[in-house]
Amino acid sequence: MEAIPAKLTHKLIIELDELVKDGWYSNRSEAIRDAVRKLIEKRKLEILEEAIEEDIRWGLYGKD
């Protein structure tokens, strides 16, 4: 794995530590990796939805 330096606000650190303390994640790194995975997955779904909407518009109205 590769380390990526990042700065977080104090509030985010407190909330992150709460997730670890409550047992949702084993440590901060695992929580951050999960957040990045979810961000990437969300963006991929948005791109797919945009492509589907474009295909539907093209199918209904053609180009232009």
All heavy atoms as TSV, in Angstrom:
chain	resi	resn	atom	element	x	y	z
A	1	MET	N	N	0.827	-1.172	0.000
A	1	MET	CA	C	0.000	0.000	0.000
A	1	MET	C	C	0.876	1.242	0.000
A	1	MET	O	O	2.011	1.196	0.442
A	1	MET	CB	C	-0.903	0.034	1.226
A	1	MET	CG	C	-2.049	-0.918	1.140
A	1	MET	SD	S	-3.273	-0.530	2.393
A	1	MET	CE	C	-3.934	-2.159	2.605
A	2	GLU	N	N	0.277	2.303	-0.462
A	2	GLU	CA	C	0.998	3.569	-0.533
A	2	GLU	C	C	0.349	4.579	0.412
A	2	GLU	O	O	-0.876	4.668	0.482
A	2	GLU	CB	C	0.934	4.088	-1.963
A	2	GLU	CG	C	1.757	5.311	-2.203
A	2	GLU	CD	C	1.754	5.703	-3.676
A	2	GLU	OE1	O	1.505	4.841	-4.528
A	2	GLU	OE2	O	1.979	6.889	-3.948
A	3	ALA	N	N	1.147	5.312	1.138
A	3	ALA	CA	C	0.628	6.340	2.048
A	3	ALA	C	C	0.375	7.619	1.262
A	3	ALA	O	O	1.180	8.012	0.421
A	3	ALA	CB	C	1.621	6.616	3.160
A	4	ILE	N	N	-0.767	8.240	1.532
A	4	ILE	CA	C	-1.118	9.508	0.894
A	4	ILE	C	C	-1.363	10.525	2.000
A	4	ILE	O	O	-2.325	10.410	2.751
A	4	ILE	CB	C	-2.383	9.360	0.023
A	4	ILE	CG1	C	-2.133	8.350	-1.077
A	4	ILE	CG2	C	-2.781	10.701	-0.558
A	4	ILE	CD1	C	-3.363	8.031	-1.897
A	5	PRO	N	N	-0.500	11.529	2.089
A	5	PRO	CA	C	-0.712	12.541	3.120
A	5	PRO	C	C	-1.971	13.349	2.829
A	5	PRO	O	O	-2.220	13.744	1.702
A	5	PRO	CB	C	0.519	13.436	3.034
A	5	PRO	CG	C	1.451	12.764	2.108
A	5	PRO	CD	C	0.692	11.773	1.312
A	6	ALA	N	N	-2.765	13.565	3.852
A	6	ALA	CA	C	-3.982	14.359	3.690
A	6	ALA	C	C	-4.267	15.074	4.997
A	6	ALA	O	O	-3.912	14.587	6.072
A	6	ALA	CB	C	-5.154	13.462	3.315
A	7	LYS	N	N	-4.884	16.225	4.879
A	7	LYS	CA	C	-5.257	16.968	6.075
A	7	LYS	C	C	-6.763	16.915	6.241
A	7	LYS	O	O	-7.504	17.078	5.274
A	7	LYS	CB	C	-4.795	18.423	5.960
A	7	LYS	CG	C	-3.293	18.562	5.970
A	7	LYS	CD	C	-2.891	20.011	5.928
A	7	LYS	CE	C	-1.364	20.114	5.998
A	7	LYS	NZ	N	-0.920	21.507	6.002
A	8	LEU	N	N	-7.210	16.674	7.459
A	8	LEU	CA	C	-8.632	16.633	7.779
A	8	LEU	C	C	-8.936	17.675	8.839
A	8	LEU	O	O	-8.076	18.002	9.657
A	8	LEU	CB	C	-9.026	15.246	8.308
A	8	LEU	CG	C	-8.786	14.056	7.396
A	8	LEU	CD1	C	-9.111	12.765	8.131
A	8	LEU	CD2	C	-9.600	14.156	6.129
A	9	THR	N	N	-10.156	18.143	8.827
A	9	THR	CA	C	-10.559	19.083	9.871
A	9	THR	C	C	-10.654	18.346	11.208
A	9	THR	O	O	-10.801	17.116	11.254
A	9	THR	CB	C	-11.924	19.707	9.546
A	9	THR	OG1	O	-12.905	18.666	9.557
A	9	THR	CG2	C	-11.910	20.421	8.206
A	10	HIS	N	N	-10.575	19.109	12.270
A	10	HIS	CA	C	-10.674	18.517	13.605
A	10	HIS	C	C	-12.004	17.775	13.766
A	10	HIS	O	O	-12.046	16.672	14.328
A	10	HIS	CB	C	-10.527	19.615	14.656
A	10	HIS	CG	C	-10.538	19.108	16.056
A	10	HIS	ND1	N	-9.539	18.315	16.574
A	10	HIS	CD2	C	-11.451	19.255	17.051
A	10	HIS	CE1	C	-9.831	17.999	17.818
A	10	HIS	NE2	N	-10.983	18.561	18.134
A	11	LYS	N	N	-13.073	18.368	13.240
A	11	LYS	CA	C	-14.391	17.732	13.345
A	11	LYS	C	C	-14.416	16.380	12.634
A	11	LYS	O	O	-14.962	15.401	13.155
A	11	LYS	CB	C	-15.460	18.659	12.755
A	11	LYS	CG	C	-16.862	18.130	12.879
A	11	LYS	CD	C	-17.885	19.075	12.313
A	11	LYS	CE	C	-19.257	18.474	12.537
A	11	LYS	NZ	N	-20.114	18.569	11.411
A	12	LEU	N	N	-13.829	16.321	11.436
A	12	LEU	CA	C	-13.801	15.049	10.708
A	12	LEU	C	C	-12.990	13.999	11.471
A	12	LEU	O	O	-13.356	12.819	11.506
A	12	LEU	CB	C	-13.216	15.243	9.309
A	12	LEU	CG	C	-14.145	15.790	8.247
A	12	LEU	CD1	C	-13.392	16.001	6.933
A	12	LEU	CD2	C	-15.331	14.869	8.020
A	13	ILE	N	N	-11.898	14.421	12.075
A	13	ILE	CA	C	-11.070	13.476	12.839
A	13	ILE	C	C	-11.859	12.931	14.031
A	13	ILE	O	O	-11.829	11.724	14.299
A	13	ILE	CB	C	-9.763	14.151	13.291
A	13	ILE	CG1	C	-8.897	14.440	12.075
A	13	ILE	CG2	C	-9.020	13.274	14.291
A	13	ILE	CD1	C	-7.693	15.311	12.370
A	14	ILE	N	N	-12.585	13.801	14.710
A	14	ILE	CA	C	-13.394	13.347	15.847
A	14	ILE	C	C	-14.448	12.345	15.383
A	14	ILE	O	O	-14.624	11.281	15.991
A	14	ILE	CB	C	-14.046	14.558	16.554
A	14	ILE	CG1	C	-12.967	15.367	17.278
A	14	ILE	CG2	C	-15.138	14.113	17.527
A	14	ILE	CD1	C	-13.459	16.683	17.843
A	15	GLU	N	N	-15.115	12.677	14.269
A	15	GLU	CA	C	-16.152	11.773	13.754
A	15	GLU	C	C	-15.553	10.459	13.263
A	15	GLU	O	O	-16.140	9.382	13.454
A	15	GLU	CB	C	-16.943	12.471	12.641
A	15	GLU	CG	C	-17.793	13.614	13.176
A	15	GLU	CD	C	-18.507	14.395	12.096
A	15	GLU	OE1	O	-18.077	14.360	10.923
A	15	GLU	OE2	O	-19.499	15.052	12.428
A	16	LEU	N	N	-14.384	10.533	12.655
A	16	LEU	CA	C	-13.686	9.330	12.200
A	16	LEU	C	C	-13.322	8.441	13.386
A	16	LEU	O	O	-13.546	7.219	13.366
A	16	LEU	CB	C	-12.431	9.750	11.432
A	16	LEU	CG	C	-11.619	8.676	10.737
A	16	LEU	CD1	C	-12.434	7.994	9.654
A	16	LEU	CD2	C	-10.370	9.291	10.148
A	17	ASP	N	N	-12.794	9.056	14.417
A	17	ASP	CA	C	-12.424	8.303	15.622
A	17	ASP	C	C	-13.647	7.675	16.301
A	17	ASP	O	O	-13.548	6.595	16.894
A	17	ASP	CB	C	-11.665	9.201	16.602
A	17	ASP	CG	C	-10.247	9.498	16.129
A	17	ASP	OD1	O	-9.745	8.785	15.231
A	17	ASP	OD2	O	-9.647	10.458	16.647
A	18	GLU	N	N	-14.781	8.356	16.217
A	18	GLU	CA	C	-16.012	7.787	16.777
A	18	GLU	C	C	-16.399	6.510	16.033
A	18	GLU	O	O	-16.845	5.535	16.645
A	18	GLU	CB	C	-17.166	8.797	16.688
A	18	GLU	CG	C	-17.086	9.895	17.724
A	18	GLU	CD	C	-17.308	9.388	19.146
A	18	GLU	OE1	O	-18.187	8.517	19.349
A	18	GLU	OE2	O	-16.596	9.852	20.048
A	19	LEU	N	N	-16.244	6.508	14.698
A	19	LEU	CA	C	-16.551	5.301	13.922
A	19	LEU	C	C	-15.652	4.143	14.346
A	19	LEU	O	O	-16.100	2.998	14.452
A	19	LEU	CB	C	-16.385	5.571	12.421
A	19	LEU	CG	C	-17.393	6.528	11.797
A	19	LEU	CD1	C	-17.005	6.850	10.363
A	19	LEU	CD2	C	-18.792	5.923	11.841
A	20	VAL	N	N	-14.381	4.460	14.587
A	20	VAL	CA	C	-13.436	3.422	15.030
A	20	VAL	C	C	-13.804	2.964	16.436
A	20	VAL	O	O	-13.873	1.754	16.719
A	20	VAL	CB	C	-11.982	3.951	14.971
A	20	VAL	CG1	C	-11.021	2.939	15.586
A	20	VAL	CG2	C	-11.586	4.275	13.530
A	21	LYS	N	N	-14.062	3.921	17.316
A	21	LYS	CA	C	-14.399	3.603	18.716
A	21	LYS	C	C	-15.659	2.753	18.797
A	21	LYS	O	O	-15.756	1.827	19.611
A	21	LYS	CB	C	-14.598	4.899	19.492
A	21	LYS	CG	C	-14.941	4.723	20.942
A	21	LYS	CD	C	-15.149	6.071	21.599
A	21	LYS	CE	C	-15.874	5.898	22.926
A	21	LYS	NZ	N	-16.360	7.169	23.435
A	22	ASP	N	N	-16.636	3.052	17.918
A	22	ASP	CA	C	-17.895	2.308	17.925
A	22	ASP	C	C	-17.786	0.946	17.242
A	22	ASP	O	O	-18.758	0.191	17.188
A	22	ASP	CB	C	-18.994	3.129	17.244
A	22	ASP	CG	C	-19.375	4.365	18.058
A	22	ASP	OD1	O	-19.007	4.439	19.244
A	22	ASP	OD2	O	-20.033	5.260	17.489
A	23	GLY	N	N	-16.607	0.648	16.681
A	23	GLY	CA	C	-16.373	-0.666	16.106
A	23	GLY	C	C	-16.740	-0.812	14.642
A	23	GLY	O	O	-16.712	-1.929	14.111
A	24	TRP	N	N	-17.063	0.282	13.977
A	24	TRP	CA	C	-17.392	0.189	12.549
A	24	TRP	C	C	-16.151	-0.120	11.728
A	24	TRP	O	O	-16.227	-0.759	10.679
A	24	TRP	CB	C	-18.049	1.476	12.065
A	24	TRP	CG	C	-19.430	1.650	12.602
A	24	TRP	CD1	C	-19.807	2.401	13.684
A	24	TRP	CD2	C	-20.618	1.026	12.129
A	24	TRP	NE1	N	-21.153	2.277	13.888
A	24	TRP	CE2	C	-21.676	1.448	12.947
A	24	TRP	CE3	C	-20.885	0.154	11.076
A	24	TRP	CZ2	C	-22.983	1.016	12.760
A	24	TRP	CZ3	C	-22.185	-0.271	10.881
A	24	TRP	CH2	C	-23.210	0.162	11.716
A	25	TYR	N	N	-15.006	0.360	12.194
A	25	TYR	CA	C	-13.730	0.115	11.512
A	25	TYR	C	C	-12.678	-0.213	12.555
A	25	TYR	O	O	-12.765	0.215	13.699
A	25	TYR	CB	C	-13.301	1.352	10.705
A	25	TYR	CG	C	-14.286	1.684	9.617
A	25	TYR	CD1	C	-15.249	2.677	9.818
A	25	TYR	CD2	C	-14.277	0.998	8.416
A	25	TYR	CE1	C	-16.171	2.972	8.829
A	25	TYR	CE2	C	-15.201	1.284	7.425
A	25	TYR	CZ	C	-16.142	2.273	7.636
A	25	TYR	OH	O	-17.052	2.548	6.667
A	26	SER	N	N	-11.655	-0.958	12.103
A	26	SER	CA	C	-10.600	-1.346	13.044
A	26	SER	C	C	-9.631	-0.198	13.319
A	26	SER	O	O	-8.976	-0.182	14.367
A	26	SER	CB	C	-9.848	-2.577	12.528
A	26	SER	OG	O	-9.283	-2.314	11.259
A	27	ASN	N	N	-9.518	0.735	12.382
A	27	ASN	CA	C	-8.636	1.888	12.579
A	27	ASN	C	C	-9.005	2.988	11.574
A	27	ASN	O	O	-9.847	2.786	10.702
A	27	ASN	CB	C	-7.161	1.487	12.439
A	27	ASN	CG	C	-6.887	0.794	11.125
A	27	ASN	OD1	O	-7.271	1.288	10.060
A	27	ASN	ND2	N	-6.258	-0.372	11.184
A	28	ARG	N	N	-8.355	4.126	11.703
A	28	ARG	CA	C	-8.630	5.258	10.818
A	28	ARG	C	C	-8.378	4.915	9.351
A	28	ARG	O	O	-9.154	5.291	8.470
A	28	ARG	CB	C	-7.752	6.455	11.184
A	28	ARG	CG	C	-8.109	7.146	12.465
A	28	ARG	CD	C	-7.089	8.234	12.735
A	28	ARG	NE	N	-7.471	9.083	13.859
A	28	ARG	CZ	C	-6.699	10.035	14.344
A	28	ARG	NH1	N	-5.498	10.252	13.818
A	28	ARG	NH2	N	-7.099	10.772	15.349
A	29	SER	N	N	-7.276	4.221	9.097
A	29	SER	CA	C	-6.914	3.892	7.713
A	29	SER	C	C	-8.000	3.072	7.030
A	29	SER	O	O	-8.345	3.330	5.869
A	29	SER	CB	C	-5.584	3.125	7.666
A	29	SER	OG	O	-4.528	3.945	8.081
A	30	GLU	N	N	-8.526	2.089	7.748
A	30	GLU	CA	C	-9.584	1.253	7.163
A	30	GLU	C	C	-10.831	2.096	6.861
A	30	GLU	O	O	-11.475	1.940	5.820
A	30	GLU	CB	C	-9.942	0.099	8.091
A	30	GLU	CG	C	-11.004	-0.835	7.537
A	30	GLU	CD	C	-10.625	-1.454	6.190
A	30	GLU	OE1	O	-9.437	-1.766	5.979
A	30	GLU	OE2	O	-11.524	-1.596	5.348
A	31	ALA	N	N	-11.162	3.013	7.752
A	31	ALA	CA	C	-12.323	3.880	7.527
A	31	ALA	C	C	-12.110	4.772	6.307
A	31	ALA	O	O	-13.017	4.945	5.484
A	31	ALA	CB	C	-12.584	4.733	8.772
A	32	ILE	N	N	-10.914	5.314	6.171
A	32	ILE	CA	C	-10.623	6.188	5.025
A	32	ILE	C	C	-10.628	5.387	3.728
A	32	ILE	O	O	-11.169	5.829	2.712
A	32	ILE	CB	C	-9.286	6.924	5.246
A	32	ILE	CG1	C	-9.443	7.924	6.393
A	32	ILE	CG2	C	-8.822	7.618	3.974
A	32	ILE	CD1	C	-8.154	8.540	6.877
A	33	ARG	N	N	-10.053	4.182	3.738
A	33	ARG	CA	C	-10.085	3.339	2.526
A	33	ARG	C	C	-11.523	3.048	2.115
A	33	ARG	O	O	-11.875	3.108	0.931
A	33	ARG	CB	C	-9.316	2.033	2.755
A	33	ARG	CG	C	-7.814	2.171	2.637
A	33	ARG	CD	C	-7.133	0.805	2.573
A	33	ARG	NE	N	-7.244	0.066	3.818
A	33	ARG	CZ	C	-6.390	0.203	4.841
A	33	ARG	NH1	N	-5.374	1.032	4.761
A	33	ARG	NH2	N	-6.551	-0.501	5.941
A	34	ASP	N	N	-12.372	2.733	3.078
A	34	ASP	CA	C	-13.782	2.449	2.769
A	34	ASP	C	C	-14.466	3.687	2.189
A	34	ASP	O	O	-15.244	3.587	1.243
A	34	ASP	CB	C	-14.514	1.972	4.016
A	34	ASP	CG	C	-15.884	1.432	3.693
A	34	ASP	OD1	O	-16.024	0.648	2.733
A	34	ASP	OD2	O	-16.842	1.813	4.401
A	35	ALA	N	N	-14.166	4.861	2.753
A	35	ALA	CA	C	-14.764	6.099	2.246
A	35	ALA	C	C	-14.335	6.358	0.800
A	35	ALA	O	O	-15.151	6.752	-0.039
A	35	ALA	CB	C	-14.380	7.269	3.143
A	36	VAL	N	N	-13.068	6.111	0.502
A	36	VAL	CA	C	-12.571	6.335	-0.866
A	36	VAL	C	C	-13.218	5.326	-1.818
A	36	VAL	O	O	-13.624	5.688	-2.928
A	36	VAL	CB	C	-11.030	6.247	-0.914
A	36	VAL	CG1	C	-10.526	6.258	-2.353
A	36	VAL	CG2	C	-10.411	7.387	-0.118
A	37	ARG	N	N	-13.326	4.065	-1.392
A	37	ARG	CA	C	-13.997	3.061	-2.238
A	37	ARG	C	C	-15.424	3.488	-2.557
A	37	ARG	O	O	-15.874	3.394	-3.705
A	37	ARG	CB	C	-14.031	1.704	-1.516
A	37	ARG	CG	C	-12.773	0.919	-1.621
A	37	ARG	CD	C	-12.966	-0.495	-1.027
A	37	ARG	NE	N	-11.758	-0.885	-0.356
A	37	ARG	CZ	C	-11.573	-0.926	0.958
A	37	ARG	NH1	N	-12.559	-0.662	1.783
A	37	ARG	NH2	N	-10.415	-1.267	1.465
A	38	LYS	N	N	-16.142	3.955	-1.540
A	38	LYS	CA	C	-17.536	4.373	-1.744
A	38	LYS	C	C	-17.614	5.604	-2.649
A	38	LYS	O	O	-18.522	5.707	-3.469
A	38	LYS	CB	C	-18.207	4.631	-0.396
A	38	LYS	CG	C	-18.481	3.346	0.347
A	38	LYS	CD	C	-19.106	3.576	1.700
A	38	LYS	CE	C	-19.359	2.222	2.369
A	38	LYS	NZ	N	-19.849	2.360	3.728
A	39	LEU	N	N	-16.685	6.524	-2.521
A	39	LEU	CA	C	-16.646	7.705	-3.379
A	39	LEU	C	C	-16.436	7.297	-4.839
A	39	LEU	O	O	-17.134	7.780	-5.736
A	39	LEU	CB	C	-15.525	8.648	-2.930
A	39	LEU	CG	C	-15.264	9.851	-3.830
A	39	LEU	CD1	C	-16.462	10.800	-3.807
A	39	LEU	CD2	C	-14.004	10.566	-3.378
A	40	ILE	N	N	-15.486	6.392	-5.078
A	40	ILE	CA	C	-15.208	5.934	-6.444
A	40	ILE	C	C	-16.412	5.190	-7.013
A	40	ILE	O	O	-16.811	5.410	-8.160
A	40	ILE	CB	C	-13.936	5.049	-6.464
A	40	ILE	CG1	C	-12.716	5.916	-6.157
A	40	ILE	CG2	C	-13.788	4.327	-7.796
A	40	ILE	CD1	C	-11.449	5.142	-5.882
A	41	GLU	N	N	-17.020	4.316	-6.199
A	41	GLU	CA	C	-18.203	3.569	-6.646
A	41	GLU	C	C	-19.346	4.532	-6.998
A	41	GLU	O	O	-20.013	4.371	-8.019
A	41	GLU	CB	C	-18.644	2.613	-5.552
A	41	GLU	CG	C	-19.828	1.752	-5.925
A	41	GLU	CD	C	-20.198	0.792	-4.816
A	41	GLU	OE1	O	-19.267	0.171	-4.250
A	41	GLU	OE2	O	-21.383	0.686	-4.501
A	42	LYS	N	N	-19.555	5.539	-6.161
A	42	LYS	CA	C	-20.607	6.525	-6.407
A	42	LYS	C	C	-20.367	7.265	-7.708
A	42	LYS	O	O	-21.292	7.449	-8.509
A	42	LYS	CB	C	-20.664	7.512	-5.241
A	42	LYS	CG	C	-21.708	8.590	-5.403
A	42	LYS	CD	C	-21.659	9.570	-4.243
A	42	LYS	CE	C	-22.627	10.712	-4.544
A	42	LYS	NZ	N	-22.267	11.916	-3.881
A	43	ARG	N	N	-19.129	7.682	-7.939
A	43	ARG	CA	C	-18.813	8.419	-9.173
A	43	ARG	C	C	-19.004	7.529	-10.406
A	43	ARG	O	O	-19.514	7.991	-11.437
A	43	ARG	CB	C	-17.383	8.959	-9.116
A	43	ARG	CG	C	-17.048	9.788	-10.319
A	43	ARG	CD	C	-17.942	11.029	-10.426
A	43	ARG	NE	N	-17.755	11.657	-11.713
A	43	ARG	CZ	C	-18.740	12.075	-12.504
A	43	ARG	NH1	N	-19.985	11.988	-12.130
A	43	ARG	NH2	N	-18.482	12.616	-13.658
A	44	LYS	N	N	-18.617	6.254	-10.322
A	44	LYS	CA	C	-18.815	5.334	-11.442
A	44	LYS	C	C	-20.302	5.179	-11.748
A	44	LYS	O	O	-20.705	5.128	-12.914
A	44	LYS	CB	C	-18.192	3.962	-11.141
A	44	LYS	CG	C	-16.693	3.957	-11.227
A	44	LYS	CD	C	-16.142	2.571	-10.917
A	44	LYS	CE	C	-14.633	2.554	-11.022
A	44	LYS	NZ	N	-14.085	1.218	-10.682
A	45	LEU	N	N	-21.131	5.086	-10.711
A	45	LEU	CA	C	-22.578	4.970	-10.924
A	45	LEU	C	C	-23.137	6.234	-11.558
A	45	LEU	O	O	-24.008	6.160	-12.425
A	45	LEU	CB	C	-23.285	4.677	-9.602
A	45	LEU	CG	C	-23.149	3.256	-9.090
A	45	LEU	CD1	C	-23.774	3.131	-7.701
A	45	LEU	CD2	C	-23.795	2.265	-10.040
A	46	GLU	N	N	-22.647	7.399	-11.138
A	46	GLU	CA	C	-23.095	8.657	-11.741
A	46	GLU	C	C	-22.747	8.701	-13.224
A	46	GLU	O	O	-23.562	9.116	-14.052
A	46	GLU	CB	C	-22.459	9.850	-11.019
A	46	GLU	CG	C	-22.994	10.069	-9.630
A	46	GLU	CD	C	-22.210	11.116	-8.848
A	46	GLU	OE1	O	-21.143	11.570	-9.309
A	46	GLU	OE2	O	-22.669	11.472	-7.755
A	47	ILE	N	N	-21.544	8.264	-13.570
A	47	ILE	CA	C	-21.119	8.255	-14.977
A	47	ILE	C	C	-21.994	7.290	-15.773
A	47	ILE	O	O	-22.431	7.601	-16.886
A	47	ILE	CB	C	-19.623	7.874	-15.091
A	47	ILE	CG1	C	-18.771	9.012	-14.528
A	47	ILE	CG2	C	-19.244	7.554	-16.525
A	47	ILE	CD1	C	-17.306	8.665	-14.353
A	48	LEU	N	N	-22.283	6.120	-15.206
A	48	LEU	CA	C	-23.140	5.151	-15.878
A	48	LEU	C	C	-24.544	5.712	-16.075
A	48	LEU	O	O	-25.123	5.587	-17.159
A	48	LEU	CB	C	-23.197	3.855	-15.071
A	48	LEU	CG	C	-24.066	2.738	-15.638
A	48	LEU	CD1	C	-23.563	2.316	-17.021
A	48	LEU	CD2	C	-24.088	1.543	-14.692
A	49	GLU	N	N	-25.087	6.365	-15.058
A	49	GLU	CA	C	-26.422	6.962	-15.172
A	49	GLU	C	C	-26.455	8.049	-16.240
A	49	GLU	O	O	-27.417	8.134	-17.009
A	49	GLU	CB	C	-26.861	7.536	-13.824
A	49	GLU	CG	C	-27.231	6.483	-12.815
A	49	GLU	CD	C	-27.568	7.076	-11.451
A	49	GLU	OE1	O	-27.560	8.315	-11.300
A	49	GLU	OE2	O	-27.821	6.292	-10.533
A	50	GLU	N	N	-25.408	8.849	-16.307
A	50	GLU	CA	C	-25.330	9.894	-17.335
A	50	GLU	C	C	-25.312	9.277	-18.726
A	50	GLU	O	O	-25.976	9.770	-19.644
A	50	GLU	CB	C	-24.085	10.760	-17.122
A	50	GLU	CG	C	-24.155	11.647	-15.905
A	50	GLU	CD	C	-22.826	12.302	-15.547
A	50	GLU	OE1	O	-21.853	12.173	-16.306
A	50	GLU	OE2	O	-22.781	12.934	-14.481
A	51	ALA	N	N	-24.572	8.180	-18.897
A	51	ALA	CA	C	-24.497	7.514	-20.195
A	51	ALA	C	C	-25.846	6.917	-20.572
A	51	ALA	O	O	-26.277	7.009	-21.732
A	51	ALA	CB	C	-23.418	6.429	-20.168
A	52	ILE	N	N	-26.526	6.324	-19.613
A	52	ILE	CA	C	-27.842	5.740	-19.880
A	52	ILE	C	C	-28.844	6.832	-20.253
A	52	ILE	O	O	-29.614	6.677	-21.211
A	52	ILE	CB	C	-28.330	4.928	-18.661
A	52	ILE	CG1	C	-27.480	3.669	-18.501
A	52	ILE	CG2	C	-29.816	4.580	-18.795
A	52	ILE	CD1	C	-27.721	2.921	-17.200
A	53	GLU	N	N	-28.826	7.935	-19.522
A	53	GLU	CA	C	-29.727	9.046	-19.842
A	53	GLU	C	C	-29.447	9.596	-21.234
A	53	GLU	O	O	-30.372	9.901	-21.981
A	53	GLU	CB	C	-29.592	10.153	-18.789
A	53	GLU	CG	C	-30.195	9.782	-17.459
A	53	GLU	CD	C	-29.950	10.827	-16.389
A	53	GLU	OE1	O	-29.437	11.920	-16.701
A	53	GLU	OE2	O	-30.275	10.546	-15.228
A	54	GLU	N	N	-28.174	9.691	-21.589
A	54	GLU	CA	C	-27.805	10.158	-22.931
A	54	GLU	C	C	-28.314	9.184	-23.991
A	54	GLU	O	O	-28.842	9.609	-25.026
A	54	GLU	CB	C	-26.283	10.325	-23.033
A	54	GLU	CG	C	-25.806	10.784	-24.376
A	54	GLU	CD	C	-26.232	12.198	-24.717
A	54	GLU	OE1	O	-26.444	13.001	-23.791
A	54	GLU	OE2	O	-26.372	12.502	-25.914
A	55	ASP	N	N	-28.174	7.895	-23.750
A	55	ASP	CA	C	-28.681	6.888	-24.696
A	55	ASP	C	C	-30.193	6.992	-24.841
A	55	ASP	O	O	-30.728	6.864	-25.950
A	55	ASP	CB	C	-28.304	5.479	-24.229
A	55	ASP	CG	C	-26.860	5.133	-24.498
A	55	ASP	OD1	O	-26.185	5.915	-25.227
A	55	ASP	OD2	O	-26.399	4.104	-23.983
A	56	ILE	N	N	-30.883	7.206	-23.736
A	56	ILE	CA	C	-32.348	7.323	-23.785
A	56	ILE	C	C	-32.745	8.568	-24.585
A	56	ILE	O	O	-33.631	8.500	-25.445
A	56	ILE	CB	C	-32.940	7.368	-22.361
A	56	ILE	CG1	C	-32.778	5.993	-21.694
A	56	ILE	CG2	C	-34.405	7.801	-22.392
A	56	ILE	CD1	C	-33.128	5.968	-20.225
A	57	ARG	N	N	-32.080	9.698	-24.315
A	57	ARG	CA	C	-32.378	10.921	-25.085
A	57	ARG	C	C	-32.118	10.703	-26.569
A	57	ARG	O	O	-32.898	11.108	-27.420
A	57	ARG	CB	C	-31.538	12.087	-24.559
A	57	ARG	CG	C	-32.116	12.752	-23.332
A	57	ARG	CD	C	-31.440	14.085	-23.034
A	57	ARG	NE	N	-30.017	13.952	-22.742
A	57	ARG	CZ	C	-29.535	13.640	-21.542
A	57	ARG	NH1	N	-30.340	13.445	-20.526
A	57	ARG	NH2	N	-28.249	13.542	-21.361
A	58	TRP	N	N	-31.000	10.034	-26.880
A	58	TRP	CA	C	-30.665	9.754	-28.279
A	58	TRP	C	C	-31.723	8.846	-28.900
A	58	TRP	O	O	-32.151	9.064	-30.034
A	58	TRP	CB	C	-29.286	9.099	-28.372
A	58	TRP	CG	C	-28.845	8.880	-29.772
A	58	TRP	CD1	C	-28.244	9.773	-30.600
A	58	TRP	CD2	C	-28.999	7.681	-30.533
A	58	TRP	NE1	N	-28.012	9.204	-31.819
A	58	TRP	CE2	C	-28.453	7.924	-31.812
A	58	TRP	CE3	C	-29.539	6.424	-30.254
A	58	TRP	CZ2	C	-28.444	6.943	-32.801
A	58	TRP	CZ3	C	-29.521	5.456	-31.246
A	58	TRP	CH2	C	-28.981	5.735	-32.511
A	59	GLY	N	N	-32.169	7.839	-28.133
A	59	GLY	CA	C	-33.187	6.917	-28.643
A	59	GLY	C	C	-34.524	7.602	-28.857
A	59	GLY	O	O	-35.273	7.272	-29.784
A	60	LEU	N	N	-34.857	8.549	-27.998
A	60	LEU	CA	C	-36.151	9.228	-28.121
A	60	LEU	C	C	-36.147	10.362	-29.138
A	60	LEU	O	O	-37.110	10.557	-29.869
A	60	LEU	CB	C	-36.563	9.794	-26.747
A	60	LEU	CG	C	-36.936	8.772	-25.685
A	60	LEU	CD1	C	-37.170	9.462	-24.353
A	60	LEU	CD2	C	-38.178	8.003	-26.114
A	61	TYR	N	N	-35.047	11.108	-29.167
A	61	TYR	CA	C	-35.038	12.331	-29.973
A	61	TYR	C	C	-33.982	12.357	-31.066
A	61	TYR	O	O	-33.955	13.288	-31.865
A	61	TYR	CB	C	-34.819	13.550	-29.061
A	61	TYR	CG	C	-35.794	13.589	-27.903
A	61	TYR	CD1	C	-35.366	13.407	-26.597
A	61	TYR	CD2	C	-37.161	13.801	-28.117
A	61	TYR	CE1	C	-36.252	13.433	-25.537
A	61	TYR	CE2	C	-38.057	13.821	-27.059
A	61	TYR	CZ	C	-37.590	13.640	-25.766
A	61	TYR	OH	O	-38.475	13.665	-24.722
A	62	GLY	N	N	-33.106	11.358	-31.076
A	62	GLY	CA	C	-32.039	11.358	-32.063
A	62	GLY	C	C	-30.990	12.397	-31.724
A	62	GLY	O	O	-31.048	13.052	-30.688
A	63	LYS	N	N	-30.046	12.536	-32.562
A	63	LYS	CA	C	-28.970	13.497	-32.324
A	63	LYS	C	C	-29.429	14.882	-32.762
A	63	LYS	O	O	-30.038	15.044	-33.794
A	63	LYS	CB	C	-27.728	13.077	-33.104
A	63	LYS	CG	C	-26.482	13.694	-32.580
A	63	LYS	CD	C	-25.256	13.031	-33.162
A	63	LYS	CE	C	-24.036	13.576	-32.438
A	63	LYS	NZ	N	-22.871	12.805	-32.684
A	64	ASP	N	N	-29.138	15.883	-31.978
A	64	ASP	CA	C	-29.510	17.292	-32.175
A	64	ASP	C	C	-30.900	17.514	-31.725
A	64	ASP	O	O	-31.908	17.396	-31.830
A	64	ASP	CB	C	-29.303	17.781	-33.605
A	64	ASP	CG	C	-27.844	17.785	-34.006
A	64	ASP	OD1	O	-27.004	18.022	-33.123
A	64	ASP	OD2	O	-27.571	17.549	-35.183
